[in-house]
Amino acid sequence: MSRQRQDHDVEIETRNIEERSDSSRVASTLIKYVAYLIIFFGFLYFLIKYVFPMF
């Protein structure tokens, strides 16, 4: 007697990919880089205003 239907043990893997947009992390990163820019331009201003005129 032949079987017309064979049972297979198949595990189906499902993946749920969610893009997370954590606004607090984005805001803190933005504040950090803005602070870096302010420090950098402040240092450049200091060099141009006070150090270079000495030469």
Secondary structure, DSSP 8 states (H G I E B T S, - for coil): ---S------------------HHHHHHHHHHHHHHHHHHHHHHHHIIIIIGGG-
